[in-house]
Amino acid sequence: MSENKSFDELLLPVRNDIDRIDKELLKLFTERMQCAERVAEIKRKAGIPVLNAAREQVILDRVKKEAGEYGDSAVALYSAIMSISRARQHNMLKSGGVLRDLEQNSPKTLKADPRVICQGAAGAFSHSAALRLFPGQKPIFLPGFRDVFEAVHNGAGDYGVVPVENSDAGSVSEVYDLIMKHRMFIVGAADIPVRHCLCRAKGTGAVKKVLSKHEALVQCSAYLAAHDIETEAYSNTAAAAKFIAETRLEGVGAVCSAQAAEEYGLEVIAADIQNTDNNCTRFIVISREAVLPEDAEKISLCFSLPHTPGSLCHTLERFALLGLNLTKIESRPIPERNFEYDFYLDFTGNVHDVQTLALICALSDEMPRFSFLGNYKES
Ligand SMILES: C=C(O[C@@H]1C=C(C(=O)O)C=C[C@H]1O)C(=O)O
C-alpha cells in the first residue's frame, strides 16, 4: 500500500473503470435485446421457432475462442444472455399456446363427489391417502397401479390416488412411467406417515417369511434382516394381509398397516418395524383433465434435454432467475432410447403467475420432449 493512500482511495479509479465499462455493457446489452426483438418479429412472420441451437453454438464457439483465458466464463455469460434473449422472444410470440389455453380454460376446483380409484385393498396406505384427500368418499380398489391408470384413463374413475415417493425407499418408478404413458395430470398430493406392523393369522406359528409390497419390505429391511425373516414381494401391503388371513399359511406373515391388520383380523406381532421413525410416503392424485386452482402451490413438469454441455444447468438457472424453488428432480430412462432420459421436476409456483407461465411456455417450446404435469395443492 502506498504511504498515504487508503484502500478506498486505491480502489476508486479501478471502480470508476468498472462503472464506465458496466455502463457500456448495459447499453450494448439493451441494443442486443432490441436485436432479439427484431429477430422475434421476423420469426413471427416466418412462423419459425425461437430456439436456434446451431446459431447459438456458433456464437459460443466464437466467444470461447476470442476470450482466451476467460473462454469458459465467456461461454457461461453468453449462454445466460442468449437464454434471456430467447425468454424475451417467447414472451413476444406468446409461445406455448396449448399451455396458455390450459391455464385459461381448466377448471379451478376438483369434481364434487368423485369416483376415486386406489391400488390394493381396504386398509392400504393408499386408502389412508384417499381418505385424507377425499374425505367421506369410498374408494374403489383395483389390483395394480396399471389398473388404476387404465380406469382413470378410460373414464371408469374420476381420480386415482397412487404413491410416487417414500422418504426411505425413494421413488415408485412404475408410477412415474405410467404418468407419462397415459399422459395424466397431477391434481393433488398428500404426504402420509407410514408405520408398518409385522402380522400373522391368529393361531399360526412363528413367522419365517413375510409377504408385502416391495417398497414396504425395503422400508422394514433392518428389522426383517435382524430377525432372519425371508421376504417375498406382493402386490400391496393390505392385499398381502388379506391373503395371509384367508390362507392361514403356517410360518407366513405380512408387513402392513395397523388398519390393515385390524381390517383382516390379524395378530400384530411387532409394531413400528420401519427403518426410520419419520417414514412417510407421498401420494398424488391423477386425473385425465388438468385442474388448476388459483392457490395451487406445486408445479410438476417432465422434459428431456438436448445432449449438450450445461443443458440441465442452464435450464435450472432459469428457475433460479425467477426465484422458483425446486423441490425435486428425478431422471427416468426413456423407453426404447438407450441412455436418454426424461427429467421430472417439482417446484413451488403457480401457473396463473405471468412470469412462471412464460417460463413453462418457453421451456415447452424449446425442449425436445416436454409435458406439463400439473399445478396442485398439497395436503
Ligand atoms: C436471436 C436469435 O434467437 C435465439 C437467440 C439467440 C441469441 O440471443 O443470439 C440465438 C439463437 C436463437 O436461439 C436468433 O435466432 O438469431
The ligand as an SDF file (V2000), in Angstrom:
LIG
                    3D

 16 16  0  0  0  0  0  0  0  0999 V2000
  -31.6020  -14.0880  -31.7200 C   0  0  0  0  0  0  0  0  0  0  0  0
  -31.9790  -15.2990  -32.1410 C   0  0  0  0  0  0  0  0  0  0  0  0
  -32.7920  -16.1780  -31.3990 O   0  0  0  0  0  0  0  0  0  0  0  0
  -32.2640  -17.0570  -30.4120 C   0  0  0  0  0  0  0  0  0  0  0  0
  -31.3140  -16.3030  -29.5600 C   0  0  0  0  0  0  0  0  0  0  0  0
  -30.0180  -16.1320  -29.9710 C   0  0  0  0  0  0  0  0  0  0  0  0
  -29.1860  -15.0240  -29.4290 C   0  0  0  0  0  0  0  0  0  0  0  0
  -29.6050  -14.3680  -28.4750 O   0  0  0  0  0  0  0  0  0  0  0  0
  -28.1040  -14.7620  -30.0060 O   0  0  0  0  0  0  0  0  0  0  0  0
  -29.5050  -17.0160  -30.9330 C   0  0  0  0  0  0  0  0  0  0  0  0
  -30.2500  -18.0060  -31.4910 C   0  0  0  0  0  0  0  0  0  0  0  0
  -31.6500  -18.2600  -31.1090 C   0  0  0  0  0  0  0  0  0  0  0  0
  -31.6860  -19.3860  -30.2600 O   0  0  0  0  0  0  0  0  0  0  0  0
  -31.6090  -15.7940  -33.4850 C   0  0  0  0  0  0  0  0  0  0  0  0
  -32.2510  -16.7510  -33.9570 O   0  0  0  0  0  0  0  0  0  0  0  0
  -30.6880  -15.2390  -34.0760 O   0  0  0  0  0  0  0  0  0  0  0  0
  1  2  2  0
  2  3  1  0
  2 14  1  0
  3  4  1  0
  4  5  1  0
  4 12  1  0
  5  6  2  0
  6  7  1  0
  6 10  1  0
  7  8  2  0
  7  9  1  0
 10 11  2  0
 11 12  1  0
 12 13  1  0
 14 15  2  0
 14 16  1  0
M  END
$$$$
